[in-house]
Amino acid sequence: MAFEGLSDKLQEAFKKLRGKGKLTEKDIKEAMREVKLALLEADVNFKVVKQFISKVSEKCVGNDVLESLTPAQQVIKIVNDELTELMGGSESKLNFNSVGPTVIMMVGLQGAGKTTMSGKLALQLRKQNKKPLLVACDIYRPAAIKQLEVVGKQIDIPVFQMGDKVNPVDIAKAGIAHARENGNNVIIIDTAGRLHIDESLMDELKSIKAEVKPQEILLVVDSMTGQDAVNVAESFNSTLDVSGVILTKLDGDTRGGAALSIRHITEKPIKYIGVGEKMSDFEVFYPDRMASRILGMGDVLSLIEKAQQAFDDKEAQELSAKMLENDFTYEDYLTAMEQMKKLGSLSKIMEMIPGIPKEMKDFDFDAGEKQLSRVKSIIFSMTPKERRNPKLIAGSSSRKKRIAKGSGTSLQEVNKLIKGFDVMRKQMKQMKSLQKKSKKGFFGKMPFMS
């Protein structure tokens, strides 16, 4: 989980403040010392930490905090506001060309994830009704062109390539001409990287930039490299004047120092973050939401957006109605499970829910997801008639044994599913009266969460 270490330490520091009815300057100084150590351990740039602590301390020792009835909450609010500002303040959107196609250059070191991020960005833009084209300009790395083609095929987005014998500048120009002819309004150029920054790499990128005049130059940076990520960002920005940053592997970096340093050092916004291996694990970067996650306050807005994207409204409403009318079948149960899986990893969902205790976040949700796949196997081992009429199985031991054998599970697991299903149906009866009282409930959107 991103920022896990930092989040735990900050929450521990604020917990001590909450235990005091009134704060003194000494209390704030001690808390700021813990915050400082937490940030440094998270690999945040020292200059950034120094300036951040100075600004927060200055605001915290004011009368508004010290004389407040809820001083600890005021301190947390100040830290939240300053963290948000440190990461850019607000969402930074892509600049689209008002006339003709928009050209986006993807740059960065080899291994940062440019090719994969190019595909993820293309997929994201297609959801916004754009028609992206991927252009393969990395002619040096073995199989780079093939990798982009595989990514394009996976997400059903066209890839333009001219092999590895043509100059990348000419490929970029030809790619733009191809996009114009075929009605593609966004061109994403996957450029070459190196294992380290060198003059030839920068010269080639400068030549492509001069020729195609991109609306966006997005620097792809591996967040796992910590302070090195900041140094890489500085070098690329000084040469190319990048327009934004994409941070990859943020889900695997428990420290998160790069995200808290890059914006301040380069003065260029983080526009997107990669948060997993799936092509859909790609998010717009919202500084305020990330600050909220770091401080353990969840991210309900992102969770709701994920639900809106993942769930079919009509299907969700029909499932809710069936559940509340006690007409819910095993087939409906499967549909609800499939909808919930679209939200992504259960552990990532937990990060977004406010007030979830640390013990809950530390739970092995992968094991829970494996259990869901076993439930799926059991239901698929039922006949269509049995799935539509749960009563057929409830009183038949022969049917249960057949289902257990067919699914590769035990009779106990089949009985456990049936019992849980029956309990849920009974709970739905109780939920019906609550649903009538609520004009717009969360259950209406996410039936399986019921």
N, C-alpha and C positions, 0 to 999 in steps of 0.2 A: 504493500500500500504506500502511495506517495506521501511523503512528509510524516510517516508514522512516528519516527523517533522524535522529531521536532514537536509534533502535535502532543505526544504524551508528556514531554517535558514542560511545554507551555501550560498545559492543563494542570499539571502538578503545581507549578508556580502560582497559578491563579487560585487554586484550591486553598492554598495557605492564606491568601488575601481574603477569601470569602469567610474564613473562620474568624475574622476580626471585625468588630462592629464599626470601628473608626480607624482610619489609616493615618500614619505619620509619614514624614519625609523619609525616615529611616526604613519603614516598611516598603515604601516604593523603591528605594535605592536597592534593597535586598532583592526585591522581585525583579528589578531591571537587570541585576547581576545574573540572576538565573536565566532570564530571557536571552541575555547576551551570550552566555555559555551555550545555551540550546541552539542559537543561530549559528555560532561558530562550529559546533559539532555537526550541524546540518550542512557544513561546507559552504556557508554563505560568505561572500567576499568580506574581508576584514573592514575595508573602508565603508562598505554598505552597512555593516553591522554597527559600526561606530556612529554613523550619521543617524541611523534608525533609532538607536537607543537614546541619542541626544534629543531627538525630536519628541519621542514618546515621554521621556523623563520630564522635559520642559512642560509638556501639557498636563502631565499627571500631578505635578506638585502645585498646580493652580488651585485656587479656592473652590472652584466648581467641583473638584474631586474630593479634596480633603474635608470639605464641609458637607458633602453630599450624604444623603441617607443611605445610598447604595454605592459606596466608593469603589468596591471591587468590580461591580458591573461597569462603572464609568471607566475604570482602567482598561478592562477588557474591550470596551467600545473603542477607546483610543487606539489600542494595539490593533484592533480589527481594521479601523480606518487607515492607519499608517501602513499596515500590510497590504491593503488594497491599493493604496497610492504607490507603494513600492513596486508593485507588479503591473502598474500601468493605469490604475484608476477605473477604467471601463473597457468594455469590449472594443477591439480594433478590427473593423471590417475590411474586407478586400476592396481594392479600388478597381471597379469595372470600367472598361472603355465605353464611352457614350456612343461612339461611332466605330463600327468594325469590331473584329474579335479582340478579346482581352488576352494578352500574352503574359504568362507567369513563368518565370525562371526559377527552377529549384536548384540550389547550390549547397555545397557542404563537403565535408571530408568523406572519403570512402568508408563505408561501414556505418555511417550515421543513420541510414535508412531512407535515402532520397527516393529510390525507385518505389519502395512500398508506400511512402508518404505521397508520392505523386498519384498513385492509384487511389489512395484513401481520400485525397483532396478531390480527385475527379468524381468519385462516388458521392461525396458530400455535395458537390456543385450540381450534379445531375438531380439530386433530390430537390434542388432549388430551381429546377426546370431549365438548367443550362445544358448545352450540348458540348461537352469537353472532348478534346483530342489530345492524346499523349504522344509526345515526340521524343524518339530515342536518340539522344546526342552523346551518349557515353560510348565511344568507339574503342576504348582502351581496356576496360575491365572485362575479362573473359565472361561470356554469357550474359553481359549486362542487357543487351538488346533482347535476348530471349527471355530474360527475367521480366522485363517490362511487358513483353507480349503475353506472357503467362498471367501477369497481374491484370492486364487489359481484358483478356479472355474470361478471367474469373469474375470480373464485375461488368462484363459486356460493354466495354468502352473501347473505341477504335485506337489503334496504335500506328503511327507513321514512322517508318524506318527506311534507311537507304544502305544498310550494311555497315561494316566497319572500315571501309576504304575511302569514304567520302569525308571531307572536312566538316566538322561539327557546325561551323557557321553556315555552310551551304545547306546542311540538313535542316537547321532551324528555319532558314529562309524558305526552303521548299515545303516544310511542314506548315508554315503560315499560309502559303499559296494553296496547299491541299485543303486546309481548313476552310478557306474562303470558298473554294469550289464545292465543298461538301456540306456547307451550312453549319460548321462547328463554330460556336461563338466564344469558346474558351480554349486556349492552347497552353498546355502544361509541358514545358521543356525539361526533360530529365537530363541534366548535364553530368559531366564526368567529375569524379572526386579523386583525391590522392590520399595516401596514408598520412601525409603531412602537407602543410601549406608550402607550395613552391612557386617560383616565378612563372613557369610555363603554364601551370594551372590557372593562375590569376590572369595571365595574358589572354588565354583562350576565352575565359569567362567575360573579360572586358570586351573582347572582339564580338562575342555573341550579343552582349548587351548593346554595344554601339550599332549593330546591324538590325536587331529586331525591336529595339526600344521598348522593353517590357513595362507593363503597368505595375507589376509586382516582381520583386526579387526576394524570394523566401529562403532564408537560411535554415537548413535542417541540422539540428544539433542533438547529439546523444546526451541526455540529461545525466546518465550514469557516470559521465566523465567529470562531473563536478566543476572545479575551478578551471580545468582544461577547456570545458565547454565555453566558459566566459572568454578565455584567451582566443579561442577559435572565432568566436563571434566578433570580437574586437578586430581581428585581422581581416576577416571577410568584409566587415562593415567599412573599414577604412579604405579598402580598395574598390568595393562595388557599390557602397551606399545602399545596403539592403533595406527593404521596406518593412520587413517583419521576420519573425522567428517561428519555426515549428519545433517544439521540444518533443523528442521521441523517448520511449521507454520510461515515461514518468510513473507508470504503474509499478516498475521494478525498483525505483529509487526511493528508499525509505527516508533519505535525507532531504532531497529537493532543493539543495543550495543553488543550483543553476537557475531555477525558475525565479528565485528571489534576488538574483544578482544581475542577470543578463539585461533586463529592462533598464535598470539603474545605470549600468556601466555603458551600454551602447546607446541608450535613449531611443531604442527601437522596440516596438511592441511585440509581445508574444501573441501570435494570432491563433495558433492551433496547438493541441497537444495530442500525442499518441499515447493511448492508455491500455493497450493490449495487442494481441497478435491478430485478431480478426480484422477484416477490412472495415468493419463498422466501428471498431474501437478507435475513434478519432473524434475529438471534440473541439468546439470553439473555446478559446480560453477566456474565461470571465474572471478578472482579478478579484472582484467582490465575492464571488462564489467560492473561489479557491481559498481566500482568506478565511471564509466561514468554515470550510472543511478543516483547515489547519487548526483552527481554534475549537474543533469538536462540535461545531454548531450545525453540522449537516449541510445539505444542499438540496432543498426541496424543489426549487425551480427546475434544476437539471433533471431531477427524478420525474417530475410531471411532464417535462418535454420529452423524455425518453418514453414515457407511457403513451403520450399522444402520437409519437412516431411509430411505436411498436404495435399498438392495438388497433384493430379494426372497430370503429365506433359501433357499427350496426351489430357486428358479432358480439361485442362486449355487452351491449344492451340486451340482446337476446339471451345470452348466458345468464346475466343478472336476473332477468325475468324468470327463467327456468329454475334458477336456484331458489328464488323467493317463492315460487309457486310449487316447490317440492317436486318438480318435473325434471330434475337433473339426472342425466344418465352417465355411464362410464365414457361414452363418446364425447359428451360435453366436458367431462373432466379432462380428457385428453386434449381437447381444443384449448381449454383454459391453461393447461400446462405449457402447451406450445406458445401461447401468447406471452406467458410469463418468461419463458426462455429467451424471447426476443429482447427482453430488457438487459440481457447480459448476465455476467457473473453475479451470484447472490452476494458475494463478499463486497463487490463494488456498489451494489444497491444499499448495503448496510452503511457504507461510508456516507451516503447521502441523507440518511434518516437522522434527524436531530435527536439527541438524548439517548442514543444506543450506548449501553455500557461497554467499556473496553473488553470485558470478558466475552460479550456477545460478538464483538468484532474479531476477536481472536479465535472464534469457533472455526472448525474445519468445514467450511461450506462446500469445498470440493467433494467431500464425502457425502454431504447432503444432496448434491447434484447427481452423484453416482446413484444414490438411492432413488432419485426421480426417474432415472433411466430404467431401473429395475421395475418400478411401478408401471412404466410404459410397456415393458415386456410382458408383464402380467395381463394388462388390459388388451394388448394385441393378441394374446393367447386365448382370449374369449371369442366365442362366435359372435357375429354381428347381432344376433338375436339376444344373446346374453348381455352384450354391452348396452343394448337399448332397454333391457328389462332387468335391472339389478336384482329383483326378487327371485329370478330363476336360479341364481347362484347361491344366495343366502342360505337356503335350506338343503342344498345338495352337496354331500361330501364327495360324490363321484365326479361332479363337475369341477369342484375345487382341486381334487387330485390331478385331473386331466390338465387343468390350467397351470398348476405348479410344475408339472412335468414339461409341458410345452414351453414354458417361459424360463426353464432352468432355475427356478427358485424353489423355496420350500412351502409346504402347506401352511406353516406358521406365517410366512410372509403374505400369502394370499389372504388368510384370515385377518391379518393385521390391516391390509388394504380395505377389505370389506367393512371391517369395524370402523375404521377411520372415515370411510365414505358415508356410512350410516350416521355417525356422529355429526358429520358436516351437514347432512340433510336435516337433522333435527335442529341444529343451530340456525339453519336458514329460516326455519319457522319462527324462531325468536327474533331473527333479524328483520323479518317482514314489517313488524310494527315500527321498528326504528327507522326503516327506510321510508315509511310513509311520512314520518315527522321531518325528514331531511329533504329539502327541495333539490339539493345537488350534493350527493355524497361521493366520496372517493371510491366506494364500492361499485358505483355505476360505471366507473372507468376501468377499474381493475378487479374484475369479478373473482379471480382466483385468490386475491389477497384476503377476501372474506373468510 
